Amino acid sequence: MSRKNIITISRQYGSGGRLIGRKLAEELNIPFYDNELITLAAKQSGYSEEVFKSVDEKATNSLLYSLAVYGNLTGSIAPMPLNDQLFIIQSNIIRELAQQGSCVIVGRCADYVLDEEPDCINVFVYADMPHRAARAVAEYGLDAAKAENIIQKTDKKRSTYYTYYSNKRWGQAENYHLCVDSGPIGIEGAMGVISAYVRART
Amino acid sequence: MSRKNIITISRQYGSGGRLIGRKLAEELNIPFYDNELITLAAKQSGYSEEVFKSVDEKATNSLLYSLAVYGNLTGSIAPMPLNDQLFIIQSNIIRELAQQGSCVIVGRCADYVLDEEPDCINVFVYADMPHRAARAVAEYGLDAAKAENIIQKTDKKRSTYYTYYSNKRWGQAENYHLCVDSGPIGIEGAMGVISAYVRART
């Protein structure tokens, strides 16, 4: 049986991790999943996509608390908070996608959700603040004076989201197979490094 | 002016980081520094190599405390603790070596010591416990029953040493340009990934 490559990418805002993932998926000719996950989850649950987008990658209270209070998705009396419902639905979808074959998945704690999947390569992409700020201004049109603040707030949310669901520390090397500073080497350089890991693994 | 490649390697015990560094230096045909540093430092200071080996990569109290109490190496009344003397002498040697040209340096907080050197590529090599334990037994002849305990204690010391001198967290991705889990890809695989980063940087 040939090996799959399930590449999960966690990324600091402005590090180019999402673009690196998309281009890598193109290069390897495998599916790429990011916001598509929300769409799939929304369709499956019956909630509107807009409602889910408003709580996506936000964490409140604790998932354990939610499970204790609300039970599971189908057996509960009171409805579970939307963000926890979304996480559970997305986690199920991520596991189904990983079953189907090789792919690249960005964000959504996919490394944690798939921690029992032997074919995962979990990647963390980051960069120093000047590189991220420059990228956020050039690519996302952020106001240069506010870029640093927005980056810090976004990453704070991502870190909280990751720790809330995984109980692990975002950006701690041991949670990933590979961590790449994209700052000095750019998008193509980081793709080359991740490709080298994928080749070595295959 | 052509770019140097100063590759610093921090590594978990049993991850193969030292061997990866040595083989990478061979491949790139550049000098490799590890225990040689102690020898150089010992010769320069006049202390015996044995005395220095006994305190190497051990941290006590605080370097700032030492500097406050004992002053610098030459102007002090009471002698500074040996481990801090060794760190300062080694740091000076590391900076001199980096000035001379491309090289690979393992351990000794070299990434922190050289934080103002623009040609550094700082690498952290790690692996999960089963891979490290198997390697420690096979390569260093550790008793299988004790391997895990020795690995944990050694890494605890390395972590304390790193934080003591750098005030940063050992194994936090952002402190390095590249973090590689050598477990699933082995020595050659990790060399390939680091080489890809070096190529992208050059």
Boltz contact constraints between the chains, C-beta under 6 A:
constraints:
  - contact:
      token1: [A, 124]
      token2: [B, 173]
      max_distance: 6.0
  - contact:
      token1: [A, 126]
      token2: [B, 173]
      max_distance: 6.0
  - contact:
      token1: [A, 126]
      token2: [B, 174]
      max_distance: 6.0
  - contact:
      token1: [A, 171]
      token2: [B, 173]
      max_distance: 6.0
  - contact:
      token1: [A, 173]
      token2: [B, 124]
      max_distance: 6.0
  - contact:
      token1: [A, 173]
      token2: [B, 126]
      max_distance: 6.0
  - contact:
      token1: [A, 173]
      token2: [B, 171]
      max_distance: 6.0
  - contact:
      token1: [A, 173]
      token2: [B, 173]
      max_distance: 6.0
  - contact:
      token1: [A, 173]
      token2: [B, 179]
      max_distance: 6.0
  - contact:
      token1: [A, 174]
      token2: [B, 126]
      max_distance: 6.0
  - contact:
      token1: [A, 177]
      token2: [B, 181]
      max_distance: 6.0
  - contact:
      token1: [A, 179]
      token2: [B, 173]
      max_distance: 6.0
  - contact:
      token1: [A, 179]
      token2: [B, 179]
      max_distance: 6.0
  - contact:
      token1: [A, 181]
      token2: [B, 177]
      max_distance: 6.0
  - contact:
      token1: [A, 184]
      token2: [B, 201]
      max_distance: 6.0
  - contact:
      token1: [A, 185]
      token2: [B, 200]
      max_distance: 6.0
  - contact:
      token1: [A, 185]
      token2: [B, 201]
      max_distance: 6.0
  - contact:
      token1: [A, 189]
      token2: [B, 200]
      max_distance: 6.0
  - contact:
      token1: [A, 192]
      token2: [B, 196]
      max_distance: 6.0
  - contact:
      token1: [A, 192]
      token2: [B, 200]
      max_distance: 6.0
  - contact:
      token1: [A, 193]
      token2: [B, 196]
      max_distance: 6.0
  - contact:
      token1: [A, 193]
      token2: [B, 197]
      max_distance: 6.0
  - contact:
      token1: [A, 196]
      token2: [B, 192]
      max_distance: 6.0
  - contact:
      token1: [A, 196]
      token2: [B, 193]
      max_distance: 6.0
  - contact:
      token1: [A, 196]
      token2: [B, 196]
      max_distance: 6.0
  - contact:
      token1: [A, 197]
      token2: [B, 193]
      max_distance: 6.0
  - contact:
      token1: [A, 200]
      token2: [B, 185]
      max_distance: 6.0
  - contact:
      token1: [A, 200]
      token2: [B, 189]
      max_distance: 6.0
  - contact:
      token1: [A, 200]
      token2: [B, 192]
      max_distance: 6.0
  - contact:
      token1: [A, 201]
      token2: [B, 184]
      max_distance: 6.0
  - contact:
      token1: [A, 201]
      token2: [B, 185]
      max_distance: 6.0
